């Protein structure tokens, strides 16, 4: 194609290469563990001015998620969530996520600033329990399992916020063009099936993913859920460059 062919085309008017949120999820399977770790690790993971929770807890999760609208897309996801505050606002900060689907990796980074990286997600559930892992190359950087011990009551529908550090470095190599804390609103969180138990969790490291640096002092709780959410757009609540 010649340069003249391009001159008559408004490439800038093309839609983005991903579906625009909000995203309706249905029948997500989530295996979630709340652990106690060291305050020094939490402070290192959470950028100021956000403040980590005083209980020194974080959440490790692995899930099989299902977008139903505006596209149909199942995928595996895992990550870490840290309860934090920013002024009067309460949410969870997400320092790292792993995905096995490229389009959603791109949209999550570009829209909200989700810190998404590629990973192999393995998730198995049967009538007795659940086992899941995240692989980086030939290393299981997250390994977890739980036997179903007690069925929980469904939780009323609610909403919550994620806090995300969106950073885009300058092309000059000097500083950032964008560096801000954004929110992502999770609406209509409806957990329809809940199983509780005692989980086994281990974290391992690779060069790119030093998760073993996070001490697992105690697994406080663990739960398997099936539910629906709407992942919606949010707002910019702190700008480091202002």
C-alpha positions as CSV (number, residue, x, y, z in Angstrom):
1,X,0.0,0.0,0.0
2,X,1.3,3.4,-1.0
3,X,1.6,6.5,1.2
4,X,-1.2,8.0,-0.9
5,X,-3.5,5.2,0.2
6,X,-2.9,6.1,3.8
7,X,-3.4,9.9,3.3
8,X,-7.1,9.5,2.7
9,X,-7.7,7.3,5.7
10,X,-8.5,8.7,9.2
11,X,-6.6,6.1,11.2
12,X,-7.1,8.1,14.4
13,X,-10.8,7.6,14.2
14,X,-10.5,3.8,14.5
15,X,-12.0,2.3,17.7
16,X,-9.6,0.9,20.3
17,X,-8.4,-2.7,19.8
18,X,-10.4,-3.9,22.8
19,X,-14.0,-3.8,24.1
20,X,-14.8,-0.7,26.0
21,X,-16.0,-1.2,29.6
22,X,-18.2,-1.8,31.6
23,X,-17.7,-5.6,31.5
24,X,-20.5,-7.9,32.7
25,X,-19.0,-11.1,34.3
26,X,-21.1,-14.2,35.0
27,X,-20.3,-17.3,37.0
28,X,-16.7,-16.4,37.9
29,X,-14.9,-19.0,39.9
30,X,-12.6,-17.4,42.5
31,X,-10.2,-19.0,45.0
32,X,-9.2,-16.4,47.5
33,X,-6.8,-16.5,50.5
34,X,-6.3,-13.7,53.0
35,X,-2.8,-13.9,54.6
36,X,-0.9,-12.0,57.2
37,X,2.5,-10.7,56.1
38,X,5.1,-8.2,57.3
39,X,4.4,-4.5,57.5
40,X,7.7,-3.8,55.8
41,X,6.6,-5.8,52.8
42,X,3.2,-4.1,52.6
43,X,4.8,-0.7,52.8
44,X,7.2,-1.6,50.0
45,X,4.4,-2.8,47.8
46,X,2.0,0.1,48.4
47,X,3.1,3.5,47.0
48,X,2.4,6.6,49.0
49,X,0.1,8.4,49.7
50,X,-1.9,5.2,50.0
51,X,-1.7,3.6,53.5
52,X,-1.6,-0.2,54.0
53,X,-4.1,-1.7,56.4
54,X,-2.9,-1.9,60.0
55,X,-3.7,-5.7,60.2
56,X,-0.8,-6.3,57.7
57,X,-3.0,-8.5,55.5
58,X,-3.2,-9.1,51.8
59,X,-5.2,-11.3,49.5
60,X,-3.9,-13.8,47.0
61,X,-6.5,-15.0,44.5
62,X,-6.6,-17.3,41.4
63,X,-9.7,-17.5,39.3
64,X,-11.4,-18.5,36.1
65,X,-13.4,-15.5,34.9
66,X,-16.1,-15.2,32.3
67,X,-17.0,-11.9,30.5
68,X,-20.5,-12.2,29.1
69,X,-20.9,-8.6,27.7
70,X,-19.9,-6.6,25.6
71,X,-17.8,-9.6,24.5
72,X,-17.8,-13.3,25.4
73,X,-14.3,-14.1,26.8
74,X,-13.3,-16.7,29.4
75,X,-9.8,-16.4,30.8
76,X,-7.7,-17.2,33.8
77,X,-6.5,-14.5,36.2
78,X,-4.5,-14.3,39.5
79,X,-3.1,-11.6,41.6
80,X,-2.6,-9.8,44.9
81,X,-4.9,-7.3,46.5
82,X,-3.9,-5.2,49.5
83,X,-6.6,-3.4,51.6
84,X,-5.6,0.3,51.7
85,X,-6.9,3.8,52.4
86,X,-6.3,7.0,50.5
87,X,-7.6,9.9,52.6
88,X,-11.2,9.0,53.4
89,X,-11.5,6.4,50.6
90,X,-11.2,2.7,51.3
91,X,-10.2,0.1,48.6
92,X,-7.8,-2.5,47.6
93,X,-4.5,-1.8,45.8
94,X,-3.3,-4.3,43.2
95,X,0.5,-4.5,42.8
96,X,0.5,-7.4,40.3
97,X,-1.9,-9.5,38.2
98,X,-1.4,-12.4,35.9
99,X,-3.5,-13.2,32.9
100,X,-3.6,-15.8,30.1
101,X,-5.5,-13.7,27.6
102,X,-3.8,-10.9,25.6
103,X,-6.7,-8.6,24.7
104,X,-7.7,-8.2,28.3
105,X,-4.1,-7.7,29.3
106,X,-4.0,-4.7,26.9
107,X,-7.3,-3.2,27.9
108,X,-6.7,-3.5,31.6
109,X,-3.4,-1.7,31.3
110,X,-4.6,1.0,28.9
111,X,-7.9,1.9,30.5
112,X,-7.3,1.6,34.3
113,X,-3.6,0.9,34.7
114,X,-4.0,-2.7,36.0
115,X,-0.4,-4.1,36.4
116,X,-1.1,-7.1,34.2
117,X,1.5,-9.7,33.1
118,X,1.3,-12.9,31.2
119,X,1.1,-16.2,33.1
120,X,-0.2,-19.7,32.8
121,X,-3.3,-20.2,35.0
122,X,-4.2,-23.7,36.1
123,X,-7.5,-24.1,38.0
124,X,-9.2,-27.4,39.0
125,X,-12.4,-27.8,41.0
126,X,-14.3,-30.9,42.0
127,X,-16.8,-31.9,44.6
128,X,-14.1,-32.1,47.3
129,X,-12.2,-28.9,46.8
130,X,-10.1,-26.7,44.6
131,X,-6.5,-26.6,43.5
132,X,-4.9,-23.8,41.4
133,X,-1.5,-22.4,40.4
134,X,0.2,-19.8,38.4
135,X,3.2,-20.7,36.3
136,X,6.0,-18.5,35.0
137,X,8.0,-20.7,32.6
138,X,8.6,-24.0,34.5
139,X,8.1,-22.5,38.0
140,X,4.8,-22.4,40.0
141,X,5.1,-19.0,41.4
142,X,1.7,-19.4,43.2
143,X,0.4,-22.8,44.3
144,X,-2.7,-23.2,46.4
145,X,-5.3,-25.9,47.4
146,X,-8.3,-26.2,49.7
147,X,-10.7,-28.9,50.7
148,X,-14.3,-27.8,51.0
149,X,-15.2,-27.9,54.7
150,X,-18.2,-25.7,55.1
151,X,-20.7,-24.1,52.7
152,X,-21.2,-20.4,53.3
153,X,-24.3,-18.3,53.0
154,X,-24.6,-16.1,49.8
155,X,-23.5,-12.5,50.4
156,X,-25.8,-9.6,49.5
157,X,-24.9,-7.7,46.4
158,X,-22.4,-4.9,47.1
159,X,-19.8,-2.8,45.3
160,X,-16.1,-2.0,46.0
161,X,-13.2,-0.2,44.5
162,X,-9.7,-1.2,43.3
163,X,-6.9,1.4,43.4
164,X,-4.4,1.2,40.6
165,X,-1.1,2.9,39.8
166,X,-1.2,3.9,36.2
167,X,2.4,4.7,34.9
168,X,3.4,5.5,31.4
169,X,7.2,6.4,31.1
170,X,8.3,9.3,28.9
171,X,9.7,8.4,25.5
172,X,12.8,10.4,26.4
173,X,13.6,8.1,29.3
174,X,13.2,11.0,31.7
175,X,10.3,10.6,34.1
176,X,6.7,9.8,33.3
177,X,4.1,11.1,30.9
178,X,1.4,9.7,33.2
179,X,1.7,8.6,36.8
180,X,-1.5,8.6,38.8
181,X,-3.7,6.5,41.1
182,X,-7.0,5.5,39.4
183,X,-10.0,3.6,40.7
184,X,-11.9,0.7,39.1
185,X,-15.4,0.3,40.3
186,X,-16.7,-3.3,40.9
187,X,-20.5,-3.1,40.9
188,X,-23.2,-5.7,41.6
189,X,-20.8,-8.1,43.2
190,X,-23.1,-11.2,43.7
191,X,-21.5,-14.3,45.2
192,X,-23.9,-17.1,44.6
193,X,-22.0,-20.1,45.9
194,X,-19.5,-20.1,48.7
195,X,-17.3,-22.8,50.2
196,X,-14.8,-22.3,53.0
197,X,-11.9,-24.4,54.2
198,X,-8.2,-24.3,55.3
199,X,-5.9,-23.6,52.4
200,X,-2.3,-24.5,51.7
201,X,-0.4,-21.7,49.9
202,X,3.1,-21.4,48.7
203,X,4.8,-18.6,46.8
204,X,8.0,-19.0,44.7
205,X,10.2,-16.6,42.7
206,X,11.5,-16.2,39.2
207,X,13.7,-13.3,38.1
208,X,10.7,-11.4,36.9
209,X,8.3,-12.4,39.7
210,X,10.0,-12.4,43.2
211,X,6.8,-13.5,45.0
212,X,8.8,-15.6,47.6
213,X,9.9,-12.3,49.0
214,X,6.4,-12.0,50.5
215,X,6.4,-13.9,53.8
216,X,3.2,-15.9,54.5
217,X,3.1,-15.6,58.2
218,X,-0.5,-17.0,58.5
219,X,-3.3,-18.0,56.2
220,X,-6.2,-16.2,58.0
221,X,-9.1,-17.4,55.7
222,X,-9.7,-19.0,52.4
223,X,-12.8,-19.3,50.3
224,X,-14.0,-20.5,46.9
225,X,-16.9,-18.6,45.3
226,X,-19.0,-18.5,42.2
227,X,-20.5,-15.2,41.3
228,X,-21.2,-12.3,39.0
229,X,-19.7,-8.7,38.9
230,X,-19.7,-5.7,36.7
231,X,-16.3,-4.2,36.1
232,X,-16.8,-0.5,35.4
233,X,-14.8,2.6,34.7
234,X,-13.5,4.7,37.6
235,X,-11.8,8.0,38.2
236,X,-8.3,9.5,38.7
237,X,-8.0,10.3,42.4
238,X,-4.3,11.2,42.8
239,X,-1.9,12.7,40.2
240,X,1.8,12.5,41.0
241,X,2.7,14.9,38.2
242,X,0.2,17.7,39.2
